[in-house]
Amino acid sequence: MSTIIDETCLENMQSLLGDQFSDTLEFCLTEFERLENEVKMTINSDLEAATRNAHSLKSNAAQFGAMSLSDVAREIEMALLANEVEKAKAEIDNLSEQVVASKSKLQHWITSSV
């Protein structure tokens, strides 16, 4: 799966947040990892928490233009809501790959846009 970053979302957030954009984006990148880890840790024991974390990751990623990451998180969230746990678990590797690739692309974007 390719990694898609919607630069228009980034530019809109940069315009909205102004001087706070870089710090907020850095925080969001750490949140991507934290939420990914929470999904992985809770998917076998607490489906409600796993669903909530997948939902948060989906929303955070979409706000900052990490569209492919948001899509994978949405797939996991929807599968968990439908009680299709095995389907959700099958997406975990994709989730991890998207977190790494999205973080890399977003970090590159911010360093090249300064």
Contacts in CASP RR format, 6 or more apart in sequence:
PFRMAT RR
TARGET T0000
AUTHOR 0000-0000-0000
METHOD contacts of the structure
MODEL  1
MSTIIDETCLENMQSLLGDQFSDTLEFCLTEFERLENEVKMTINSDLEAA
TRNAHSLKSNAAQFGAMSLSDVAREIEMALLANEVEKAKAEIDNLSEQVV
ASKSKLQHWITSSV
1 68 0 8 1.000
1 72 0 8 1.000
1 94 0 8 1.000
1 97 0 8 1.000
1 98 0 8 1.000
2 68 0 8 1.000
3 66 0 8 1.000
3 68 0 8 1.000
3 69 0 8 1.000
3 98 0 8 1.000
3 101 0 8 1.000
3 102 0 8 1.000
3 105 0 8 1.000
4 66 0 8 1.000
4 67 0 8 1.000
4 68 0 8 1.000
5 65 0 8 1.000
5 66 0 8 1.000
5 67 0 8 1.000
5 102 0 8 1.000
5 105 0 8 1.000
5 106 0 8 1.000
5 109 0 8 1.000
6 65 0 8 1.000
6 67 0 8 1.000
7 65 0 8 1.000
7 109 0 8 1.000
9 62 0 8 1.000
9 63 0 8 1.000
9 64 0 8 1.000
9 65 0 8 1.000
9 67 0 8 1.000
10 25 0 8 1.000
10 64 0 8 1.000
10 65 0 8 1.000
10 106 0 8 1.000
10 109 0 8 1.000
10 113 0 8 1.000
13 21 0 8 1.000
13 24 0 8 1.000
13 25 0 8 1.000
13 63 0 8 1.000
13 64 0 8 1.000
14 21 0 8 1.000
14 113 0 8 1.000
17 24 0 8 1.000
22 110 0 8 1.000
22 114 0 8 1.000
25 64 0 8 1.000
25 106 0 8 1.000
25 110 0 8 1.000
28 60 0 8 1.000
28 63 0 8 1.000
28 64 0 8 1.000
29 103 0 8 1.000
29 106 0 8 1.000
29 107 0 8 1.000
31 56 0 8 1.000
31 57 0 8 1.000
31 60 0 8 1.000
32 57 0 8 1.000
32 60 0 8 1.000
32 61 0 8 1.000
32 66 0 8 1.000
32 69 0 8 1.000
32 99 0 8 1.000
32 102 0 8 1.000
32 103 0 8 1.000
33 99 0 8 1.000
33 103 0 8 1.000
35 53 0 8 1.000
35 54 0 8 1.000
35 56 0 8 1.000
35 57 0 8 1.000
35 60 0 8 1.000
35 73 0 8 1.000
36 57 0 8 1.000
36 95 0 8 1.000
36 96 0 8 1.000
36 99 0 8 1.000
38 49 0 8 1.000
38 50 0 8 1.000
38 53 0 8 1.000
39 50 0 8 1.000
39 53 0 8 1.000
39 54 0 8 1.000
39 57 0 8 1.000
39 73 0 8 1.000
39 76 0 8 1.000
39 92 0 8 1.000
39 95 0 8 1.000
40 92 0 8 1.000
40 95 0 8 1.000
40 96 0 8 1.000
42 49 0 8 1.000
42 50 0 8 1.000
42 53 0 8 1.000
43 50 0 8 1.000
43 80 0 8 1.000
43 85 0 8 1.000
43 88 0 8 1.000
43 89 0 8 1.000
43 92 0 8 1.000
47 80 0 8 1.000
47 83 0 8 1.000
47 85 0 8 1.000
50 76 0 8 1.000
50 80 0 8 1.000
50 88 0 8 1.000
51 77 0 8 1.000
51 80 0 8 1.000
51 81 0 8 1.000
54 73 0 8 1.000
54 74 0 8 1.000
54 76 0 8 1.000
54 77 0 8 1.000
54 80 0 8 1.000
54 88 0 8 1.000
55 73 0 8 1.000
55 77 0 8 1.000
57 69 0 8 1.000
57 70 0 8 1.000
57 73 0 8 1.000
57 95 0 8 1.000
58 70 0 8 1.000
58 73 0 8 1.000
58 74 0 8 1.000
58 77 0 8 1.000
59 70 0 8 1.000
61 67 0 8 1.000
61 69 0 8 1.000
61 70 0 8 1.000
61 73 0 8 1.000
61 102 0 8 1.000
62 70 0 8 1.000
64 106 0 8 1.000
66 98 0 8 1.000
66 102 0 8 1.000
66 105 0 8 1.000
66 106 0 8 1.000
68 98 0 8 1.000
68 101 0 8 1.000
68 102 0 8 1.000
69 95 0 8 1.000
69 98 0 8 1.000
69 99 0 8 1.000
69 102 0 8 1.000
72 91 0 8 1.000
72 94 0 8 1.000
72 95 0 8 1.000
72 98 0 8 1.000
73 95 0 8 1.000
75 88 0 8 1.000
75 91 0 8 1.000
76 88 0 8 1.000
76 91 0 8 1.000
76 92 0 8 1.000
76 95 0 8 1.000
79 85 0 8 1.000
79 87 0 8 1.000
79 88 0 8 1.000
79 91 0 8 1.000
80 88 0 8 1.000
END
